[in-house]
Protein backbone atom coordinates (compact mmCIF):
# COMPACT_ATOMS: atom_id res chain seq x y z
CA UNK A 1 0.00 0.00 0.00
CA UNK A 2 1.36 3.43 -0.97
CA UNK A 3 1.99 6.19 1.53
CA UNK A 4 -0.79 8.27 -0.03
CA UNK A 5 -3.26 5.39 0.45
CA UNK A 6 -2.26 4.96 4.09
CA UNK A 7 -2.69 8.67 4.71
CA UNK A 8 -6.11 8.61 3.08
CA UNK A 9 -7.29 5.69 5.25
CA UNK A 10 -6.11 7.46 8.38
CA UNK A 11 -7.95 10.63 7.43
CA UNK A 12 -11.23 8.80 6.86
CA UNK A 13 -11.12 6.74 10.09
CA UNK A 14 -13.83 7.88 12.59
CA UNK A 15 -12.59 9.66 15.61
CA UNK A 16 -13.93 8.59 19.00
CA UNK A 17 -15.39 11.38 21.04
CA UNK A 18 -15.95 11.27 24.74
CA UNK A 19 -19.57 11.73 25.82
CA UNK A 20 -20.19 15.20 27.17
CA UNK A 21 -20.82 15.44 30.90
CA UNK A 22 -24.47 16.03 31.70
CA UNK A 23 -25.16 19.65 32.32
CA UNK A 24 -26.97 20.94 35.37
CA UNK A 25 -30.01 21.59 33.20
CA UNK A 26 -30.27 17.86 32.44
CA UNK A 27 -30.96 17.07 36.08
CA UNK A 28 -34.71 16.78 36.73
CA UNK A 29 -36.07 19.83 38.44
CA UNK A 30 -36.51 19.37 42.16
CA UNK A 31 -34.35 16.23 42.36
CA UNK A 32 -32.71 16.09 45.77
CA UNK A 33 -34.42 19.32 46.75
CA UNK A 34 -36.24 19.34 50.08
CA UNK A 35 -39.41 21.36 49.88
CA UNK A 36 -40.58 23.36 52.91
CA UNK A 37 -43.84 21.40 52.86
CA UNK A 38 -41.88 18.18 53.37
CA UNK A 39 -40.83 19.45 56.79
CA UNK A 40 -44.28 20.70 57.69
CA UNK A 41 -46.05 17.57 56.48
CA UNK A 42 -43.85 14.54 57.21
CA UNK A 43 -44.76 11.38 55.36
CA UNK A 44 -46.99 8.99 57.21
CA UNK A 45 -47.06 5.24 56.94
CA UNK A 46 -48.98 3.68 54.11
CA UNK A 47 -50.79 0.91 55.99
CA UNK A 48 -51.22 -0.98 52.72
CA UNK A 49 -47.52 -1.01 51.82
CA UNK A 50 -46.08 -4.51 51.71
CA UNK A 51 -43.13 -3.57 53.91
CA UNK A 52 -45.41 -2.26 56.65
CA UNK A 53 -48.17 -4.83 56.46
CA UNK A 54 -46.42 -7.30 58.73
CA UNK A 55 -44.66 -4.77 60.98
CA UNK A 56 -46.94 -5.54 63.93
CA UNK A 57 -50.12 -7.42 64.75
CA UNK A 58 -52.08 -4.20 65.17
CA UNK A 59 -50.81 -2.77 61.87
CA UNK A 60 -51.76 -5.99 60.09
CA UNK A 61 -55.27 -5.96 61.57
CA UNK A 62 -55.73 -2.30 60.70
CA UNK A 63 -54.52 -2.81 57.13
CA UNK A 64 -56.97 -5.66 56.61
CA UNK A 65 -59.91 -3.59 57.87
CA UNK A 66 -60.11 -5.32 61.24
CA UNK A 67 -60.46 -1.99 63.05
CA UNK A 68 -63.92 -0.60 62.13
CA UNK A 69 -62.79 3.02 62.00
CA UNK A 70 -60.49 5.19 59.94
CA UNK A 71 -58.44 8.28 60.55
CA UNK A 72 -59.85 11.49 59.10
CA UNK A 73 -57.27 14.24 58.67
CA UNK A 74 -58.52 17.67 59.68
CA UNK A 75 -56.97 21.07 59.17
CA UNK A 76 -56.62 21.55 62.93
CA UNK A 77 -57.00 18.11 64.49
CA UNK A 78 -57.61 14.53 63.43
CA UNK A 79 -60.61 12.40 64.30
CA UNK A 80 -61.90 8.88 63.83
CA UNK A 81 -64.72 7.94 61.51
CA UNK A 82 -66.46 4.76 62.63
CA UNK A 83 -68.03 2.41 60.12
CA UNK A 84 -70.93 2.04 62.54
CA UNK A 85 -71.81 3.45 65.93
CA UNK A 86 -69.35 2.34 68.64
CA UNK A 87 -72.36 1.36 70.76
CA UNK A 88 -73.12 -1.40 68.26
CA UNK A 89 -69.59 -2.84 68.21
CA UNK A 90 -68.66 -5.80 70.45
CA UNK A 91 -65.74 -5.08 72.78
CA UNK A 92 -64.34 -8.56 72.31
CA UNK A 93 -61.83 -8.49 70.70
CA UNK A 94 -61.77 -4.84 69.58
CA UNK A 95 -61.02 -3.24 72.96
CA UNK A 96 -58.20 -5.74 73.52
CA UNK A 97 -56.78 -5.05 70.06
CA UNK A 98 -56.87 -1.29 70.63
CA UNK A 99 -55.16 -1.71 74.01
CA UNK A 100 -52.41 -3.71 72.33
CA UNK A 101 -52.17 -0.99 69.69
CA UNK A 102 -51.13 1.51 72.37
CA UNK A 103 -47.63 0.02 72.00
CA UNK A 104 -47.39 1.38 68.46
CA UNK A 105 -44.91 4.17 67.82
CA UNK A 106 -45.88 5.25 64.30
CA UNK A 107 -48.66 7.24 62.73
CA UNK A 108 -51.52 6.51 62.06
CA UNK A 109 -51.50 3.55 64.44
CA UNK A 110 -50.69 5.65 67.52
CA UNK A 111 -53.68 7.92 66.99
CA UNK A 112 -56.12 5.19 65.95
CA UNK A 113 -55.31 2.99 68.95
CA UNK A 114 -55.46 5.65 71.66
CA UNK A 115 -58.46 7.53 70.26
CA UNK A 116 -60.33 4.32 69.46
CA UNK A 117 -59.69 2.96 72.96
CA UNK A 118 -60.96 6.18 74.54
CA UNK A 119 -64.06 6.50 72.36
CA UNK A 120 -65.03 2.86 72.80
CA UNK A 121 -64.95 3.27 76.59
CA UNK A 122 -67.26 6.28 76.30
CA UNK A 123 -70.30 4.31 75.13
CA UNK A 124 -73.11 3.98 77.72
CA UNK A 125 -72.74 0.21 78.12
CA UNK A 126 -68.93 0.26 78.30
CA UNK A 127 -68.68 -1.21 81.82
CA UNK A 128 -70.85 -4.23 81.05
CA UNK A 129 -68.90 -4.93 77.86
CA UNK A 130 -65.45 -4.39 79.37
CA UNK A 131 -65.81 -6.47 82.54
CA UNK A 132 -65.84 -9.92 80.85
CA UNK A 133 -62.57 -9.18 79.03
CA UNK A 134 -60.92 -7.11 81.77
CA UNK A 135 -58.01 -9.55 82.38
CA UNK A 136 -57.01 -9.43 78.71
CA UNK A 137 -57.35 -5.66 78.49
CA UNK A 138 -55.27 -5.20 81.65
CA UNK A 139 -52.57 -7.49 80.26
CA UNK A 140 -52.47 -5.48 77.03
CA UNK A 141 -52.18 -2.22 78.97
CA UNK A 142 -49.27 -3.63 80.93
CA UNK A 143 -47.42 -4.10 77.65
CA UNK A 144 -47.67 -0.37 77.02
CA UNK A 145 -46.79 0.57 80.60
CA UNK A 146 -43.53 -1.41 80.58
CA UNK A 147 -42.52 -0.18 77.12
CA UNK A 148 -39.21 1.68 76.89
CA UNK A 149 -40.70 4.42 74.72
CA UNK A 150 -41.95 7.32 76.83
CA UNK A 151 -44.81 8.14 74.48
CA UNK A 152 -46.05 4.55 74.62
CA UNK A 153 -45.93 4.63 78.42
CA UNK A 154 -47.98 7.83 78.53
CA UNK A 155 -50.60 6.38 76.20
CA UNK A 156 -50.76 3.28 78.36
CA UNK A 157 -51.11 5.42 81.48
CA UNK A 158 -53.98 7.39 79.96
CA UNK A 159 -55.64 4.16 78.90
CA UNK A 160 -55.30 2.75 82.41
CA UNK A 161 -57.04 5.78 83.93
CA UNK A 162 -59.78 5.66 81.29
CA UNK A 163 -60.38 1.99 81.99
CA UNK A 164 -60.43 2.56 85.75
CA UNK A 165 -63.04 5.29 85.35
CA UNK A 166 -65.31 2.79 83.58
CA UNK A 167 -64.86 -0.44 85.54
CA UNK A 168 -64.08 1.10 88.95
CA UNK A 169 -63.09 -1.29 91.78
CA UNK A 170 -63.16 -4.25 89.38
CA UNK A 171 -59.70 -3.18 88.23
CA UNK A 172 -58.23 -3.58 91.73
CA UNK A 173 -57.63 -7.29 91.14
CA UNK A 174 -55.20 -6.43 88.35
CA UNK A 175 -53.81 -3.23 89.83
CA UNK A 176 -50.81 -4.73 91.61
CA UNK A 177 -49.41 -6.12 88.35
CA UNK A 178 -49.78 -2.74 86.69
CA UNK A 179 -48.19 -0.58 89.38
CA UNK A 180 -44.60 -1.82 89.11
CA UNK A 181 -43.88 0.19 85.98
CA UNK A 182 -45.62 3.23 87.47
CA UNK A 183 -43.36 3.01 90.50
CA UNK A 184 -40.27 3.09 88.28
CA UNK A 185 -41.50 6.01 86.19
CA UNK A 186 -42.40 7.92 89.34
CA UNK A 187 -38.67 8.29 89.99
CA UNK A 188 -38.27 10.12 86.68
CA UNK A 189 -39.01 13.84 87.01
CA UNK A 190 -40.41 13.89 83.49
CA UNK A 191 -43.26 11.54 84.40
CA UNK A 192 -43.66 12.22 88.13
CA UNK A 193 -46.63 14.59 87.87
CA UNK A 194 -48.45 12.44 85.34
CA UNK A 195 -47.98 9.25 87.35
CA UNK A 196 -49.02 10.96 90.59
CA UNK A 197 -52.20 12.26 88.96
CA UNK A 198 -52.95 8.80 87.57
CA UNK A 199 -52.48 7.17 90.99
CA UNK A 200 -54.89 9.65 92.53
CA UNK A 201 -57.52 8.82 89.93
CA UNK A 202 -56.96 5.10 90.39
CA UNK A 203 -57.61 5.56 94.10
CA UNK A 204 -60.68 7.69 93.40
CA UNK A 205 -62.21 5.18 91.00
CA UNK A 206 -61.00 2.08 92.84
CA UNK A 207 -62.31 2.98 96.28
CA UNK A 208 -60.77 2.27 99.69
CA UNK A 209 -59.37 -1.10 98.67
CA UNK A 210 -57.23 0.49 95.98
CA UNK A 211 -55.31 2.61 98.49
CA UNK A 212 -53.80 -0.43 100.20
CA UNK A 213 -52.83 -1.91 96.84
CA UNK A 214 -51.19 1.32 95.70
CA UNK A 215 -49.24 1.78 98.93
CA UNK A 216 -48.04 -1.83 98.83
CA UNK A 217 -46.21 -1.00 95.61
CA UNK A 218 -45.58 2.71 96.18
CA UNK A 219 -45.20 3.30 99.95
CA UNK A 220 -44.55 7.02 99.48
CA UNK A 221 -47.96 7.59 97.90
CA UNK A 222 -50.22 9.97 99.84
CA UNK A 223 -53.96 9.36 99.73
CA UNK A 224 -56.22 11.98 98.20
CA UNK A 225 -58.32 11.73 101.37
CA UNK A 226 -55.50 12.35 103.85
C-alpha positions in Angstrom: 0.0 0.0 0.0 1.4 3.4 -1.0 2.0 6.2 1.5 -0.8 8.3 0.0 -3.3 5.4 0.4 -2.3 5.0 4.1 -2.7 8.7 4.7 -6.1 8.6 3.1 -7.3 5.7 5.3 -6.1 7.5 8.4 -7.9 10.6 7.4 -11.2 8.8 6.9 -11.1 6.7 10.1 -13.8 7.9 12.6 -12.6 9.7 15.6 -13.9 8.6 19.0 -15.4 11.4 21.0 -15.9 11.3 24.7 -19.6 11.7 25.8 -20.2 15.2 27.2 -20.8 15.4 30.9 -24.5 16.0 31.7 -25.2 19.7 32.3 -27.0 20.9 35.4 -30.0 21.6 33.2 -30.3 17.9 32.4 -31.0 17.1 36.1 -34.7 16.8 36.7 -36.1 19.8 38.4 -36.5 19.4 42.2 -34.3 16.2 42.4 -32.7 16.1 45.8 -34.4 19.3 46.7 -36.2 19.3 50.1 -39.4 21.4 49.9 -40.6 23.4 52.9 -43.8 21.4 52.9 -41.9 18.2 53.4 -40.8 19.5 56.8 -44.3 20.7 57.7 -46.0 17.6 56.5 -43.9 14.5 57.2 -44.8 11.4 55.4 -47.0 9.0 57.2 -47.1 5.2 56.9 -49.0 3.7 54.1 -50.8 0.9 56.0 -51.2 -1.0 52.7 -47.5 -1.0 51.8 -46.1 -4.5 51.7 -43.1 -3.6 53.9 -45.4 -2.3 56.7 -48.2 -4.8 56.5 -46.4 -7.3 58.7 -44.7 -4.8 61.0 -46.9 -5.5 63.9 -50.1 -7.4 64.8 -52.1 -4.2 65.2 -50.8 -2.8 61.9 -51.8 -6.0 60.1 -55.3 -6.0 61.6 -55.7 -2.3 60.7 -54.5 -2.8 57.1 -57.0 -5.7 56.6 -59.9 -3.6 57.9 -60.1 -5.3 61.2 -60.5 -2.0 63.0 -63.9 -0.6 62.1 -62.8 3.0 62.0 -60.5 5.2 59.9 -58.4 8.3 60.6 -59.8 11.5 59.1 -57.3 14.2 58.7 -58.5 17.7 59.7 -57.0 21.1 59.2 -56.6 21.5 62.9 -57.0 18.1 64.5 -57.6 14.5 63.4 -60.6 12.4 64.3 -61.9 8.9 63.8 -64.7 7.9 61.5 -66.5 4.8 62.6 -68.0 2.4 60.1 -70.9 2.0 62.5 -71.8 3.4 65.9 -69.3 2.3 68.6 -72.4 1.4 70.8 -73.1 -1.4 68.3 -69.6 -2.8 68.2 -68.7 -5.8 70.5 -65.7 -5.1 72.8 -64.3 -8.6 72.3 -61.8 -8.5 70.7 -61.8 -4.8 69.6 -61.0 -3.2 73.0 -58.2 -5.7 73.5 -56.8 -5.0 70.1 -56.9 -1.3 70.6 -55.2 -1.7 74.0 -52.4 -3.7 72.3 -52.2 -1.0 69.7 -51.1 1.5 72.4 -47.6 0.0 72.0 -47.4 1.4 68.5 -44.9 4.2 67.8 -45.9 5.3 64.3 -48.7 7.2 62.7 -51.5 6.5 62.1 -51.5 3.6 64.4 -50.7 5.6 67.5 -53.7 7.9 67.0 -56.1 5.2 66.0 -55.3 3.0 69.0 -55.5 5.7 71.7 -58.5 7.5 70.3 -60.3 4.3 69.5 -59.7 3.0 73.0 -61.0 6.2 74.5 -64.1 6.5 72.4 -65.0 2.9 72.8 -65.0 3.3 76.6 -67.3 6.3 76.3 -70.3 4.3 75.1 -73.1 4.0 77.7 -72.7 0.2 78.1 -68.9 0.3 78.3 -68.7 -1.2 81.8 -70.8 -4.2 81.0 -68.9 -4.9 77.9 -65.4 -4.4 79.4 -65.8 -6.5 82.5 -65.8 -9.9 80.8 -62.6 -9.2 79.0 -60.9 -7.1 81.8 -58.0 -9.5 82.4 -57.0 -9.4 78.7 -57.3 -5.7 78.5 -55.3 -5.2 81.6 -52.6 -7.5 80.3 -52.5 -5.5 77.0 -52.2 -2.2 79.0 -49.3 -3.6 80.9 -47.4 -4.1 77.7 -47.7 -0.4 77.0 -46.8 0.6 80.6 -43.5 -1.4 80.6 -42.5 -0.2 77.1 -39.2 1.7 76.9 -40.7 4.4 74.7 -42.0 7.3 76.8 -44.8 8.1 74.5 -46.0 4.6 74.6 -45.9 4.6 78.4 -48.0 7.8 78.5 -50.6 6.4 76.2 -50.8 3.3 78.4 -51.1 5.4 81.5 -54.0 7.4 80.0 -55.6 4.2 78.9 -55.3 2.7 82.4 -57.0 5.8 83.9 -59.8 5.7 81.3 -60.4 2.0 82.0 -60.4 2.6 85.7 -63.0 5.3 85.3 -65.3 2.8 83.6 -64.9 -0.4 85.5 -64.1 1.1 88.9 -63.1 -1.3 91.8 -63.2 -4.3 89.4 -59.7 -3.2 88.2 -58.2 -3.6 91.7 -57.6 -7.3 91.1 -55.2 -6.4 88.3 -53.8 -3.2 89.8 -50.8 -4.7 91.6 -49.4 -6.1 88.4 -49.8 -2.7 86.7 -48.2 -0.6 89.4 -44.6 -1.8 89.1 -43.9 0.2 86.0 -45.6 3.2 87.5 -43.4 3.0 90.5 -40.3 3.1 88.3 -41.5 6.0 86.2 -42.4 7.9 89.3 -38.7 8.3 90.0 -38.3 10.1 86.7 -39.0 13.8 87.0 -40.4 13.9 83.5 -43.3 11.5 84.4 -43.7 12.2 88.1 -46.6 14.6 87.9 -48.5 12.4 85.3 -48.0 9.3 87.3 -49.0 11.0 90.6 -52.2 12.3 89.0 -52.9 8.8 87.6 -52.5 7.2 91.0 -54.9 9.6 92.5 -57.5 8.8 89.9 -57.0 5.1 90.4 -57.6 5.6 94.1 -60.7 7.7 93.4 -62.2 5.2 91.0 -61.0 2.1 92.8 -62.3 3.0 96.3 -60.8 2.3 99.7 -59.4 -1.1 98.7 -57.2 0.5 96.0 -55.3 2.6 98.5 -53.8 -0.4 100.2 -52.8 -1.9 96.8 -51.2 1.3 95.7 -49.2 1.8 98.9 -48.0 -1.8 98.8 -46.2 -1.0 95.6 -45.6 2.7 96.2 -45.2 3.3 99.9 -44.6 7.0 99.5 -48.0 7.6 97.9 -50.2 10.0 99.8 -54.0 9.4 99.7 -56.2 12.0 98.2 -58.3 11.7 101.4 -55.5 12.3 103.8 
